[in-house]
Amino acid sequence: MITITAATGRYGRLVVDALLRRGVPANEIVAAVRNPEKAADLAAQGVQVREADYDRPETLARAFAGAEKVLLIPSADFGLRHPQMVRAVVEAIDAGVGLIAYASFVNTDTSTIKLGEAHKQIEAFIRETGAPSVILRNGPYIEVFAGDLGGMDYALNSGTLIGAAGNGKFSGASREDLAEAAAVVLTSPEDQSGKVYELGGTTWTKADLVAAISQVTGRPLVYQDMPVEAYTQVLVSSGIPQFMAEIIADAGFSATRGDWYTESQDLPRLLGRPSTPLVEVVAATLKRNGLL
């Protein structure tokens, strides 16, 4: 049995879908979620739905019971990720899970991204436990940069997309590609314990991103770079809380330090094909967000 936590999130749902496509019986998949009511569609497909709240260890114990493999997907509660994942790892070990997979960030060992600090701590804790584990270091989701965080309508209307990434390179990929890679690892007959996958897609810059957006929308768009402090204040003035604005701005600026770039070919190797092209992911994201 394979258990996926945070299975009602976009990435988690895609992992469940990918497992089903790979022939895993629905009743051998557990969607471990904080709110089971939001997983009614998964239950309708025959997937087991169990309550799993990272802040309530007793729910994790029940959710992990009988699992051979567990994929731990961190919550969106950035400041709580480390203690939440520690609880989840402990409960998975106590439940006798054979393999713990953790969804992390690309280049965690060397990354300076503020948002990635918790991933460093969590990876270290998993290693310290000695539990059989595999680390899936996901590159940045292209969808996040192509409109999932909002603001793209303003960029298209103004003709300018702002940021602080300079000419930094992003080895970004679609959520679907990264989810499929996770499913490949989770269903592999090979022993995955101790492996670390750096899952980066085809490299692109913010200039490449705006070119792709212009191509699919037919509307002129340029990238305007600015100091990270100034970008942070622009985000704050748009209504984003200060702490979140700092995280968003730093995540972009970190590309100038190479934090989002990898030469690893782990992703296409697992997929058995190249990762989905930037322009295709951009088009799908804009369409889903009603911008195309």
Secondary structure, 3 states (H helix, E strand, C coil): CEEEECCCCHHHHHHHHHHHHCCCCHHHEEEEECCHHHHHHHHHCCCEEEECCCCCHHHHHHHHCCCCEEEECCCCCHHHHHHHHHHHHHHHHHCCCCEEEEEEECCCCCCCCHHHHHHHHHHHHHHHHCCCEEEEEECCEHHHHHHHCCCHHHHHHHCEEEECCCCCCECCECHHHHHHHHHHHHHCCCCCCCCEEEECCCCECHHHHHHHHHHHHCCCCEEEECCHHHHHHHHHHCCCCHHHHHHHHHHHHHHHHCCCCCCCCHHHHHHCCCCCCHHHHHHHHHHHCCCC
